[in-house]
Each structure stands twice: as structure tokens, then as C-alpha cells.
């Protein structure tokens, strides 16, 4: 299973800064290993950020995103005690979901 998604949410007035670090190799399918063999493509295709079970961000990625992508967002209406969840699915069918309670 993939490493945990790191999620941070910092409330500043009525705006919340959300940072999401998705641990993933994000292979393009064009790089070669030490033996000259092409490494197969392996990348996150879709991700969703949800607030209390309702999606607030849906995204699509491709091979042009770097390893362990970091995204930042801002949202309004988030308060302490709310539940933020991030889910991704990659091109190999692997899925990862992690969540936090906003402090």
C-alpha cells in the first residue's frame, strides 16, 4: 500500500489553507532503469478532496506531474471539527484515502 497522504489545514479567518502531499512515484513510462529497461508508467490519475463527505475539489493528473506531488488550495466555510478527506486513484488501479479532523 502507498505511503499516507499528508494533509494540513490552517484556518485563517474565514479562509482555510489546505496543503496535500500525495506520496507516489509518478513514473512517466519514459524513464529507464540501470539496465536500460523502460520503467512502466505509474501515476495518479484522479484525486478528490472532500469536506465532511462532500467533494469540494476533483482533479485529474497525468505523467507530467513530479514525484510526491504537493497541492495547495484555499476554501471558505471550513471550521474546527470538520473532516477533510483526500482520495487518489492511479493508472494501476491502486487507491489511497486519508483524512484529518480540522483543528
Secondary structure, DSSP 8 states (H G I E B T S, - for coil): -----EEEEEEETTEEEEEEE-----B-S--B-TTS-B---B-EEEEEEEETTEEEEEEE--TTS-SS-EEEEEEES--TT-EEEEEEEETTS-EEEEEEE--
